Amino acid sequence: MNALFVTIKEKIDGEVLDAAGPQLKVVATISVGHDHLDVAECRKRGIRVANTPELLTDATAELTLALLLCTSRRLPEALNAVRDGGWTKWSLTWMVGPGLADATVGIVGFGRIGQAVAKRIKPFQVARILYSNRSERPNDIGATRVTFDELLKESDFVICCIAFTPDSKEIFNRSAFEKMKKTAIFINTSRGGTVDQAALVEILKEGRIRAAGLDVTTPEPLPLDSPLLKLKNCVVLPHIGSATIEATNAIAEMTARNILAGLTGDRMPGELK
């Protein structure tokens, strides 16, 4: 074979490259993240590698906001109450949850997706948008850069949009969760590996934070006996951040263009440098 068209579920390492043979010229992933690819090994063998940057930004930002609202307003619980007969009468505090208006929202990782999330949250009349990032990012929405610890302590909603790297592995550990407000809601649409999942389960059981909404987990798919699925204060989605018709069509087309360009020696639209 001359090219590999892969998803984030396929790990491409030296063993796979050996099996593919010396005629392999291109590896193109239909994703933004590329931690499943051994890029260094590909380069060593003269294999060109590409991803699909920018095309998933809007879809992922929209899903992040949807997951935040779904978790904070307890929509799965409410839906189950309607279906299971739990909706028998109304009471003043039934299904109440925190709103976004006048809240402080903290975004960890302020790249394209983090900034897109911030732009979508601002119209909800939040009090402040904080972000934690390696460097200052110019923005037109009035977001304020703070340290990671400051963000955890001050935010009512903590959203993980950080890229998954060795430095960000399990950045959300027990120590991080313990710095958050007991009323805080944690949202992750980045990668499951950014979270110490066992610690999150214990934190949620103990009520150390209010709730969590996850579009990413470790592993994926999540086993049906996972303790996360037994918690009422945890909403888990099956990694559908990019699942819009428009985004899916766009990344499929770009992956095909990456492969064709790579095989003909032309510039690949998403080549990893």
Secondary structure in CASP SS format (residue, H / E / C, confidence):
PFRMAT SS
TARGET T0000
AUTHOR 0000-0000-0000
METHOD secondary structure of the structure
MODEL  1
M C 1.00
N C 1.00
A E 1.00
L E 1.00
F E 1.00
V E 1.00
T C 1.00
I C 1.00
K C 1.00
E C 1.00
K C 1.00
I E 1.00
D C 1.00
G H 1.00
E H 1.00
V H 1.00
L H 1.00
D H 1.00
A H 1.00
A H 1.00
G C 1.00
P C 1.00
Q C 1.00
L C 1.00
K C 1.00
V E 1.00
V E 1.00
A E 1.00
T E 1.00
I C 1.00
S C 1.00
V C 1.00
G C 1.00
H C 1.00
D C 1.00
H C 1.00
L E 1.00
D C 1.00
V H 1.00
A H 1.00
E H 1.00
C H 1.00
R H 1.00
K H 1.00
R C 1.00
G C 1.00
I C 1.00
R E 1.00
V E 1.00
A E 1.00
N C 1.00
T C 1.00
P C 1.00
E C 1.00
L C 1.00
L C 1.00
T H 1.00
D H 1.00
A H 1.00
T H 1.00
A H 1.00
E H 1.00
L H 1.00
T H 1.00
L H 1.00
A H 1.00
L H 1.00
L H 1.00
L H 1.00
C H 1.00
T H 1.00
S H 1.00
R C 1.00
R C 1.00
L H 1.00
P H 1.00
E H 1.00
A H 1.00
L H 1.00
N H 1.00
A H 1.00
V H 1.00
R H 1.00
D H 1.00
G C 1.00
G C 1.00
W C 1.00
T C 1.00
K C 1.00
W C 1.00
S C 1.00
L C 1.00
T C 1.00
W C 1.00
M C 1.00
V C 1.00
G C 1.00
P C 1.00
G C 1.00
L C 1.00
A C 1.00
D C 1.00
A C 1.00
T E 1.00
V E 1.00
G E 1.00
I E 1.00
V E 1.00
G C 1.00
F C 1.00
G C 1.00
R H 1.00
I H 1.00
G H 1.00
Q H 1.00
A H 1.00
V H 1.00
A H 1.00
K H 1.00
R H 1.00
I H 1.00
K H 1.00
P H 1.00
F H 1.00
Q C 1.00
V C 1.00
A C 1.00
R E 1.00
I E 1.00
L E 1.00
Y E 1.00
S E 1.00
N C 1.00
R C 1.00
S C 1.00
E C 1.00
R C 1.00
P C 1.00
N C 1.00
D C 1.00
I C 1.00
G C 1.00
A C 1.00
T E 1.00
R E 1.00
V C 1.00
T C 1.00
F H 1.00
D H 1.00
E H 1.00
L H 1.00
L H 1.00
K H 1.00
E H 1.00
S C 1.00
D C 1.00
F E 1.00
V E 1.00
I E 1.00
C E 1.00
C C 1.00
I C 1.00
A C 1.00
F C 1.00
T C 1.00
P C 1.00
D C 1.00
S C 1.00
K C 1.00
E C 1.00
I C 1.00
F E 1.00
N C 1.00
R H 1.00
S H 1.00
A H 1.00
F H 1.00
E H 1.00
K H 1.00
M C 1.00
K C 1.00
K C 1.00
T C 1.00
A C 1.00
I E 1.00
F E 1.00
I E 1.00
N E 1.00
T C 1.00
S C 1.00
R C 1.00
G H 1.00
G H 1.00
T H 1.00
V E 1.00
D C 1.00
Q H 1.00
A H 1.00
A H 1.00
L H 1.00
V H 1.00
E H 1.00
I H 1.00
L H 1.00
K H 1.00
E H 1.00
G C 1.00
R C 1.00
I C 1.00
R C 1.00
A E 1.00
A E 1.00
G E 1.00
L E 1.00
D C 1.00
V C 1.00
T C 1.00
T C 1.00
P C 1.00
E C 1.00
P C 1.00
L C 1.00
P C 1.00
L C 1.00
D C 1.00
S C 1.00
P H 1.00
L H 1.00
L H 1.00
K H 1.00
L C 1.00
K C 1.00
N C 1.00
C E 1.00
V E 1.00
V E 1.00
L C 1.00
P C 1.00
H C 1.00
I C 1.00
G C 1.00
S C 1.00
A C 1.00
T C 1.00
I H 1.00
E H 1.00
A H 1.00
T H 1.00
N H 1.00
A H 1.00
I H 1.00
A H 1.00
E H 1.00
M H 1.00
T H 1.00
A H 1.00
R H 1.00
N H 1.00
I H 1.00
L H 1.00
A H 1.00
G H 1.00
L H 1.00
T H 1.00
G C 1.00
D C 1.00
R C 1.00
M C 1.00
P C 1.00
G C 1.00
E E 1.00
L C 1.00
K C 1.00
END
